[in-house]
Amino acid sequence: MQNNPSVIWTPLFKKIFLLVVSLFSLVFLLTLLSIYQAAYNQAEREFVARLNVGKNVFMNEVLIAKQHLDSSVETIAKDWALRSAIGQGQDAESIKSVLFNHGKRINADIAIVLNKEFKLMVQYGSTDAAIAQFLEPSLDAKQQEMAWIAVVDNEAYIVSAEPIKAPATIGWLLMGKKINLAFLRELSG
């Protein structure tokens, strides 16, 4: 019997060979698919992480701005000239002058004073005569503790509210600063 180096391709051998090649191909495809899925998941996690960093930076900026604004508005609401002008029922121009001076000092973009019945007394910083409807929805203790963002004249403002007391509440002071939209664009870019 002669030793033949050539392989005899029997039907069984062909089936086994086909099975091995198929299994190898399947393992190869599954490996490629799992590598693709892992890369996709990693990219998605990195994208979400970048979004969260931007969101956290923005929220920190809003909270810091809110704290500064709250502190300033609290001080202004206790100002003797403002309380006196409101308590004595002085004309709107006198109250507006006091409000304007304080607003310029703290770089407020909008401000309003409401009486104790939440009726508009004085406003500045917006051409819209209905500014109070945007800023007076619910003035309770919770409102002062959260970052209150209002849209007035298609501009976003961070707003702070504080009761004006002499010693009872005689009105409300609301002041707002424009949100830095350039900063938002930077975060989204």
Helices and strands as residue ranges (DSSP letters): H 11-77, H 80-87, H 92-105, E 110-115, E 120-124, H 131-135, H 141-145, E 148-152, E 155-165, E 169-178, H 181-188
